[in-house]
Amino acid sequence: GENVEQHPSTLSVQEGDSAVIKCTYSDSASNYFPWYKQELGKRPQLIIDIRSNVGEKKDQRIAVTLNKTAKHFSLHITETQPEDSAVYFCAAPMGSQGNLIFGKGTKLSVKP
Amino acid sequence: GAVVSQHPSRVICKSGTSVKIECRSLDFQATTMFWYRQFPKKSLMLMATSNEGSKATYEQGVEKDKFLINHASLTLSTLTVTSAHPEDSSFYICSARILAGVPDTQYFGPGTRLTVL
């Protein structure tokens, strides 16, 4: 089955700096990779996703890169702001139903 | 679009009682809904996958007789925690996958915090 590893578990940056979170997956058949942001006590929110037919996708300050050969994908946040502080989860689908398996999360703290 | 609601948002119950949690997709049809459990400062643990009109598929280690799941329509799935005990206290979150369009995108409900006394 799918196994998703996420690093780092915590990340602290200064406002304005960039933040990078990395995930690896085990199932080479996986073809969809979303990133979710979860603020304390709230629901996970989809912030960006990528499919296996592209290597990079950008949405303003957020980008995701995918390396299918190495089976890893990364979330890049540029010009970080205090409101970016949250827990970020990567995920990859497993099995024929495409159930998402989540990484353990990265707690991002952006210091003003 | 792609709004998922969950009810109740918070419930406190006595040990031994049963609690039902509803998950609704408000503006789309969901062939598949998922139920997760999340412990404080931990990741989302998939409990079961619920397909409309068929039996739920439970993940290893999740008791199907304790966590009853029903997906009666394309917009509603329910999770019933039967004979709840304090160790069942947790944050339960559902998600729904859109019927048409992007097949793997999941949208989450706001979660239900269950406290069993």
Interface residues (C-beta under 8 A of the other chain):
Chain A: Y32 P34 Y36 G41 K42 R43 P44 Q45 L46 D49 F89 P93 Q97 G98 N99 L100 I101 F102 G103 K104 G105 K107
Chain B: T32 F34 K41 K42 S43 L44 L46 T49 T57 I93 R97 P103 D104 T105 Q106 Y107 F108 G109 P110 G111
